[in-house]
Amino acid sequence: MASRGATQEAMATAVGLSIKTLSRIYADEIGRAAELIRQAVFATQVRLAVNKGSTPAARFVLAELEKVEAARIAYRAPAPAKLGKKEERQAAAKQVAGIFAPGEAPALLTSH
C-alpha cells in the first residue's frame, strides 16, 4: 500500500491498527516502499528527459545525480581500529626476518 502512495493513516485503518503500532511494527516495509516510490519517480524522470527532451525532467535528474555524487564524496570509510600493545607486538613478531625469524616446522612422518 505504501508503495502506491497510501498514507500511514489509510494503511493503519485498512489493517485495523493504530498509526503508532503500524509505524513500530512495519517501519522497515514503509521505508522500503518510500524508496521504491523514489526509484520509480527517478526512472520516469529519466525517461522523460531522454525520450521527450523535457528540460524540467533533465534538471531533476541532474540534481538527483549531484546529490548522490555529493553523498559518495562525503562518505568516509571508518578508520581502522587502533591496535593495543599486545596486538602491535604480535603483528611485529610476525614480521621478524633474519636469524631471529621463527624456524620452519618439522616435516610430518606421514608426508612423503
C-alpha positions in Angstrom: 0.0 0.0 0.0 2.8 2.4 0.9 4.5 1.8 -2.5 1.3 3.0 -4.1 1.3 6.2 -2.2 -1.2 5.4 0.6 -0.8 7.4 3.8 0.0 5.8 7.1 -3.4 6.7 8.4 -5.1 4.9 5.4 -2.9 1.8 5.9 -3.5 1.7 9.6 -7.2 1.9 9.1 -7.1 -0.8 6.4 -5.3 -3.3 8.7 -7.0 -2.3 11.9 -4.0 -0.9 13.7 -3.2 2.5 15.2 -0.7 4.6 13.3 1.8 4.3 16.2 1.6 0.5 16.1 1.8 0.4 12.3 4.9 2.6 12.4 6.5 0.5 15.1 5.8 -2.9 13.5 6.1 -2.1 9.8 8.8 0.6 9.8 11.1 -1.3 7.5 8.4 -2.1 5.0 7.2 1.5 4.9 10.8 2.8 4.4 11.4 0.3 1.6 8.1 1.4 0.0 9.2 5.1 0.1 12.5 4.1 -1.6 10.5 2.2 -4.3 8.5 5.4 -5.0 11.7 7.5 -5.2 13.2 5.0 -7.7 10.0 4.9 -9.8 9.9 8.7 -9.9 13.6 8.9 -10.9 13.1 6.3 -13.6 10.1 8.2 -15.0 12.1 11.5 -15.0 15.0 9.9 -16.8 12.7 8.5 -19.5 11.1 12.0 -19.9 14.5 13.7 -20.1 15.9 11.2 -22.6 13.0 10.3 -24.8 11.0 13.5 -24.8 13.7 16.1 -24.1 11.9 17.5 -21.1 14.1 20.3 -19.6 12.5 20.1 -16.1 12.9 16.4 -16.0 16.6 16.7 -17.1 17.2 19.3 -14.3 15.6 16.9 -11.8 17.8 14.0 -12.9 20.9 16.1 -12.8 20.1 17.4 -9.3 19.5 13.9 -8.0 22.7 12.7 -9.5 24.6 15.6 -7.9 23.1 14.6 -4.5 24.3 11.0 -5.0 27.8 12.2 -6.0 28.0 14.6 -3.1 27.0 11.8 -0.7 29.6 9.5 -2.2 32.3 12.1 -1.8 31.2 13.0 1.7 31.3 9.3 2.8 34.5 8.3 4.5 35.3 4.8 5.4 35.7 4.3 9.1 39.3 4.5 10.4 40.7 1.1 11.2 40.6 0.2 14.9 43.8 1.1 16.7 45.7 -1.9 17.9 46.5 -2.4 21.5 50.0 -3.0 22.8 49.7 -6.8 22.7 48.3 -6.8 19.1 51.0 -4.4 17.9 53.7 -6.7 19.4 52.1 -9.8 17.9 52.0 -8.2 14.5 55.6 -7.0 14.8 56.7 -10.6 15.8 55.2 -11.9 12.5 57.4 -9.5 10.5 60.7 -10.7 12.0 63.2 -11.9 9.5 66.9 -13.0 9.5 68.4 -15.1 12.2 65.7 -14.3 14.7 62.9 -15.5 12.4 61.0 -18.5 13.6 62.2 -21.8 12.1 60.2 -24.0 9.8 58.0 -26.7 11.3 59.4 -30.2 11.0 58.1 -32.4 8.2 55.5 -34.8 9.4 56.4 -38.5 9.3 53.4 -39.3 7.1 54.2 -36.8 4.3 56.3 -38.3 1.5 
